[in-house]
C-alpha cells in the first residue's frame, strides 16, 4: 500500500514540476504543496506519513508487526487516497 501511494504521489509531484530526490523528499513535498495548502485533506497526509513510517520499520527495522485487521482497515483509506490523486491528475 505504501508503494502504490508513493508512486501516485510521485506522479502528482512530477505533474506539478516539483522535484524530489528521495522517499523522504516525496513525503515533505506532498505535505508542503498539497496538505499544508489544503488542496488535499490532512487525513490523507497523515495516512501517507503512517505508511511511510511502516515502510521504514519494515525495510530498516527488525520487525514490522501488522495484523490482518490493521491491513484491512488501511486498504480503503489508501484506495481513497489513490482515487483522489488520480482524479486530481486527470483534471
N, C-alpha and C positions, 0 to 999 in steps of 0.2 A: 504494500500500500504506500510505503514511503516513496519508492521509486516511481510509481505512477504519478503521485503528487509532484515529486521533484521534477519530472520531465515536463509535465504540463505547465508548471510554474516557470520552468526554464524557457519554454516556448513563449509564454506570455512576456517574459523579460526581453527575449530576443525581439519579439514583435515591437516592443516599445523602445528598442535600441538601448537597453540597459545592460551594461556589461557586468559579468561576474567571473570569478576565477576559481570558485570552489563551492562546495555544498553550503558552507557557512555563508559565503557571499550571496548565494541564491536566497537563503533564509533572510539575511539582512536586507537585501534589496527589495524582496517581496514585501517585507514589513514596512520599509521606508516609503515605497512608492504606491502601495495598494492598501495596506492595513491602516497605517497612520493617517492616510489621506481619506479614509472612509470610502474608498472605491470598492473595497471588499470588506465584509463584516469581520470584526476582530475575532469572532469564534473560529473562522477559517484560519486565521493567523495562529491562534492557539493550537489548533489541530495540527497544523504543519510543524509547529515547534515541538509538539508532543511526538509526532512521528520522527522528526529529526533526532530527538533525544533517544528514542527507542532504537533507531538505526545506529547511533553512536554506541550505545550499550551492546547491541548485537554484534557489531563489527569489531569493536575495540575492547569491550569489557569481557569479563569471564563468562557471564551468563546473562541472558535476557529471558525472563520467565513471563510469558503472556498466556493467559488461559484462552481456551476456545470462546468463552463468553466475552472476554475483553476484545478479542479479534472480531467477533461477530458484531459487537457494539460499534467498533470503529468503522467497519465496512460501509454502512450507509452514509456516514459523515464524510468519508473520503470520496465516495461516489458523488455526493452533493458538491464538494469542492471541485472535483474534476468537471462535472457538468456546468457549474457556474463559470469556470475559467474557459471551458470550451465555448460557451455562449459569448463570453467576452471576446475571445479570439475571432469569432465569426462576425462580430458587429463592427 
